[in-house]
């Protein structure tokens, strides 16, 4: 009886006109937050992170997702829901950190995290939990499929400054490929010859390789000097 009385008292208690607790709203917040956190964890930790190993983005995505969810949910009663959601996409979708621009893959995951947080926070009473959970599962399924099944082989490239100028001739293509594979340790898919400097006897060569074939993950193009003396 005492606990029931205390609970009933707290439900009716207000401070400065604000309820101490609205049980239904609080339970809804907890349930939706749990769904949102679970989905974000699956997408970021178990789909994104294993292919990139970027702990900095892992932390960023989780914190941004949690913050946006709480921001949207707690301001849900503001009569600007649609405009508010689109504004968040516009603001966070063009984020550029002060060092380097975010790569397109990381921007895509950022968009997914923002989208999931907004969906889970702003879905109104007309959307059942079954529909909400189904929407989250679809996002997880498609993201996982694109990352680990359908687009398993991602072709990356590196630009190399190459000094064996005689091997850039078309008839020496196989020798060039073998030499580059030996010196870079990569299984090369194709080669493009760029600028050639006959005064310095160097050529700029771009090599293409599949990340999964080489057991590495590279999202940015790197320049490797092929000259052993450099």
Phi, psi and omega in degrees: 000319182296317180295318179296320179294317179297319179295317178296323179294317180293326180293331180266353185280140178228150173232119183055037177081006180248131180296140175296315179206136169249104192302314182297315180294322180294317178295322177297319177300314181297315182295313181293322178296319179297317178298313182297315181295321179297313181296315180298319180297317179296313183294313187279312187278322188252352175245309182285307189298318181300335182266344184240328183059037179259097181290332180295316178288329178302311178294318182299313182299315182296315181292318178296316180299315179295316181297314181295320179300309181295322179298313180293316185294315184286339177255020184299328183283350177292132186281048177222034192302306183295312179297324179296316180296315179295326177296322177296317177300318182293319183289305185283337181289343180248019181299134172226118177288161192287351179270275181243152174298150179290129176302156186299325180294316179294325176295323179296315178294324176299318178297319179298314182297316178297316180298315179298316181297318180293317179299311183292332182273321189258000176298123186277185185294342180284346179264119180285163178294330177297316178294320180295314180294319178300318179298319179293320180296320178299317179298316179297314184298312182293318179297315179296317180298316180293324186279323190241349183239294187286322181248044184298319180266110178255122183276121177250171182218154175223145176256128186238138173267110192248135187257345180276080191295333183289341182275356181277355178294145182305323182289345180256021185300315181296320177295320178298315180297315179298319180295317180292321178295321180293320186276334179261339184076015181252148173271102190279136179270315178203165186226139174237134178266125179259225181292141179240127178249101182285340177291321180260356182056050176224154177224147176266118185241137176250123180252146179240139182209157177270130183299314184295328179294331184258358177070023180228163178235120180226121180259337181251151178282128180249151177252124183243122174288124183276346180290126184293339182279346183271000000 
